[in-house]
Amino acid sequence: MDITPHLKKLFPEGTIGPGSGKYQGECISFCHALADFDSIGDTFQQKKKFVDLNGIIRANIDNVGKGFRVGDVVITSDGVDAAGRGAGHGFVVANLDDQFLYPAEANWFNDKRVHYGRKVAKTDPHIYGVIRAPLKLDLGQCEVNYNVFINNQPRWNLKFLDDLQKQILQWTGNKLRVNFFPLYTKCENWWYEVVPFPFDGLYCKVIAKSYFDNTVIPLTFTSQNKFPHAVALIIRPDQWEGTIFGKQNMTEIGWTNPCTNPGQIQISSAEFDLSPWYAGVRLINHALPHELAHYLHFVNGLNDTTHQFDNPGNRQLEQVFSDLDLNRLIANL
Ligand SMILES: [Zn+2]
């Protein structure tokens, strides 16, 4: 998610940064205005010590920290001399991609002013570590961008995905924008595994997590320079093996693998070439947002109310989506 547009409204480019007295406009004063952490001292040596005790040093960012995040306060040794003297620098990650961090910061040019627009490689040797503190911002006005890669899109389906994006925006008060990107894969040779179905000790057969991890997810990195938050595979019923064991009349039509990042969603549908209706609901139209709702609840660590509001007798997807705590989602993306 990119919080730059929101920050630019609060702290316009080129204005004197926040803070009081001699600290006004300092880089760390800007960070303190955005994130809730204690005083960290004026010198780089003091800042280092603070990161050692309270933050995540760069060597641990990928394993302990699970990578950089938007909202991280990054402490760098920019401007520090060979003897380690100097103040160093701090900025807030306003946006990021595979390779770069996009800072929101103050005083980068020693001008006490707020700036955006630099890009810093994640491998930049000046990065000492990050402080991951609760954001003080009200991101309530912020739009969350959520990238979903999806296979098997005939022409008409693009219109459907466009409509679904608008629908979810409407359900969430224009806060959650799901961007759909095409995933090019042949729909064949899936690997399956048997997993517990979340009711009554039943089991079902779903596409193996290892198949997603090894074969599907890598495809998302080739075509688009977008981080995938979730990947959805639409599978023809004749290739779907999701019948619930022991209940031959029960066939699962959608499945979300929790505990995965990116999210792994699969949906059985013949909508592309057969009847677009199933039990009174359009399959993809309904199953896709339904499964997405499962995953978003999981990501947020929330009690999953998807089935409470969206079940065969009561199709209220709107309720499911408006029930999501999007501030929490922002923090978890
Ligand atoms: Zn469900």
Boltz pocket constraint, residues with backbone or C-beta under 6 A from the ligand:
constraints:
  - pocket:
      binder: B
      contacts: [[A, 254], [A, 290], [A, 294], [A, 306], [A, 307]]
      max_distance: 6.0
